[in-house]
Amino acid sequence: MNDIIVKNLFEYWTVVGSLNQSLRQSPYFKYNPIPNSDWPKRVFELENSTEALDAVIELLPTANFPARITTSGLHNIQQDERFVFNFGLQNMAMSLDAQLPFEEIPEIHQVVETEEILAYAHVATVAFKYYFNADVFANVLHQSDQVKAFVYVEEGEILGCGTLFIDSDKVAGLHTIGTLPAGRNKGIGRKITERLLTQAKSEGCSIAVLNASVMGEPIYAKLGFETYGELQTFSVKE
């Protein structure tokens, strides 16, 4: 199951990079040197070898080369002194076979208009503390049926966001679920998650996956998600 969860995320990043014509691939890894965006500026699908890590170091001076490397499971990078651990996320999944649709929330709707894409990007930037470029995201929404974005609107203000990515194996990935500070402690993140799960179920998916912070893990566990592994992000030591 852990491999299924990681594949969904890495395939999502591959799709985003491809549609923005920024995806690059070396013999050892893929990377997205997207200019003017921190998302999804990552090295990923990194081969577990010293040669792969050497290649990262060699490419580091390249313009827009990602400063962060994301891996899963046991990897040589964990013992390599040239790299430093940044943070971890919990790889979680749940079955949708018996999942009934949650109560429909009128405040949540699918993103269509340009203004809502801009607002979505703002919420994601604030919630995750990295620059989420609206143009990069718009290119994906306008060109791919695999990706659907949703926002939570209260009194005309967009307070929360979330994305559903259905990969080539029909696995539903829940991504970028976040809220503005004004929308926290209102259950908005849970409501968006439920909306994404309902959408995934309606599109014939039987498994939903996500990558949760340590704080978010118990919240998703209450919805039925189980933890199967950890995703780790590193950077080159200065």
Sequence and secondary structure as in RCSB ss.txt:
>XXXX:A:sequence
MNDIIVKNLFEYWTVVGSLNQSLRQSPYFKYNPIPNSDWPKRVFELENSTEALDAVIELLPTANFPARITTSGLH
NIQQDERFVFNFGLQNMAMSLDAQLPFEEIPEIHQVVETEEILAYAHVATVAFKYYFNADVFANVLHQSDQVKAF
VYVEEGEILGCGTLFIDSDKVAGLHTIGTLPAGRNKGIGRKITERLLTQAKSEGCSIAVLNASVMGEPIYAKLGF
ETYGELQTFSVKE
>XXXX:A:secstr
 HHHHHHHHHHHHHHHHHHTT  EE SS EE   TT  TT  EES  SSHHHHHHHHHHTTSTT  SEEEEESS 
GGGT TTEEEEEEEEEEEEE TT       TTEEE  SHHHHHHHHHHHHHHHTS   HHHHHHHHHH TTEEEE
EEEETTEEEEEEEEEE TT  EEEEEEEE GGGTTTTHHHHHHHHHHHHHHHTT  EEEEEE TTTHHHHHHHT 
EEEEEEEEEEE  
